[in-house]
Amino acid sequence: MNNETVRVLLVDDHSLFRKGVRSVLEASPGIRVVGEAGNGAEGIRLADECQPDVILMDINMPIISGLEATRQIKARNPE
């Protein structure tokens, strides 16, 4: 087992959901939430800025759906 911290980005249009998930994740050792976005467009921008290891993405969101945001993030960062 390694001692690295897993960097997580939360993308969901419900702020209460993000807050709840964040509190659970931050209580877990080795996990750090590096950002939160309320729509797919913000998620894409924060993925570029924060370079998270994991993105927890809602599918149905305004502006850009979670599915399309995931496609764009994967195209920009195939690794």
Summary of the structure (lengths in Angstrom):
residues: 79
radius of gyration: 12.3
end to end distance: 21.7
largest distance: 39.5
contacts: 227
relative contact order: 0.24
helix: 43%
strand: 22%
